[in-house]
Amino acid sequence: MDNKILVTQSSMPDYQEYVDEIKKMWDSKWLTNMGPIHNEFEAKLKEYLCTDSIDLFTNGHMALEISLQALDLKGEVITTPFTFASTTHAIAKNGLKPVFCDIKYSDFTIDEAKIEALITENTCAIVPVHVYGNVCNVEAIQKIADKYNLKVIYDAAHAFGEKYKGVGVANFGDVSCFSFHATKVFNSIEGGAASYRCEDIGTKVRAIRNFGIGQSMVAHVGTNAKMNEFCAAMGVCNLRHVDSEIQKRKLLVEQYVAQLSGVEGIKLSEYTADTAYNYSYMPVVFEDSFHKSCTQVIEDLAQNNIFARRYFYPLTSEFECYKQLNAINSTPVASYVAHRVLCLPLYADLSSQDVTKITDIIKR
Ligand SMILES: *Cc1c(COP(=O)(O)O)cnc(C)c1O
């Protein structure tokens, strides 16, 4: 099964580069708890993400869950159902109620025009997602947040290294959370980070991340979400190559777009000149006017050993555990997209011949 093409393939440094990086640990025997490689990774990320506050976590989910806890929120949180399970779970785990807002058909991010109608006296925050690396309308969302005194926590798991109008995405909202999971555009095997506007939040988050242990005593109900040195070392190595990885992805996405745009019934994500993209995903919506259904496309590809993924289906609002919220029919655009969208294979080492093969199978 060597020639299987999966939806993604993890970026990895040369074996020797990683070995050189972890060799330091055999000398120091410092494996976790904010070690030297962790701190080096953190410093390099601050520079790369153009922010002066970054804290590292075991994974992106814990970055999100702990950030929400640190903000001391209560009540309802307006969010998108068109996302990975993590976003909604992080809200629910904090005893908050997710209120699902519809998305825009243009770029699949939360529809800022539909947020205000969902605000009640119990609303405390907005959790939008820069889905597929498409940056939300950060200006409009901030305006609404300021008007109603709400916190904004961005799930930036898909937006690593992106800039909007020249500003790093880590700088929008009160908090932005990133994921460095093996399947993401940039990985530290498992890992995540959060960036904050207000340093008080950072101090609290760092305590919660380490069992609530702060300066003197335990003031918060904590957990264990520290990044270990092996993961940090992978991050340090991969960060050296991430720009060239993104450049390779860009060429592949441009090829996909050239070969699929203008095809009747195929809807691609809209790209805007304001965003410096990381080309993390290649989403395609197969509208009803396309000559095959989304499931037919999956089957045709699978017969050729090519595996696309239904990111994101079903909507998180349709999960068994959120059904009682009764939100299912209130997000028609999200529902439409979820039933028809596929993410096509995309990773730096995918060949241009494979992209042609994939688009040929789709169009055939
Ligand atoms: C991957 C992902 C997460 C969670 O990140 P992990 O590092 O896997 O915990 C959260 N939100 C979205 C949208 C994601 O895609």
The ligand as a Gaussian input file, in Angstrom:
#p B3LYP/6-31G(d) Opt

LIG

0 1
 C       -6.692000      20.296000      15.300000
 C       -7.724000      21.230000      15.791000
 C       -7.876000      21.531000      17.161000
 C       -7.193000      20.783000      18.264000
 O       -5.853000      20.689000      18.173000
 P       -5.053000      19.452000      18.812000
 O       -3.649000      19.958000      18.775000
 O       -5.260000      18.273000      17.946000
 O       -5.542000      19.256000      20.193000
 C       -8.783000      22.507000      17.510000
 N       -9.535000      23.138000      16.602000
 C       -9.436000      22.862000      15.288000
 C      -10.293000      23.615000      14.323000
 C       -8.548000      21.884000      14.844000
 O       -8.497000      21.579000      13.536000

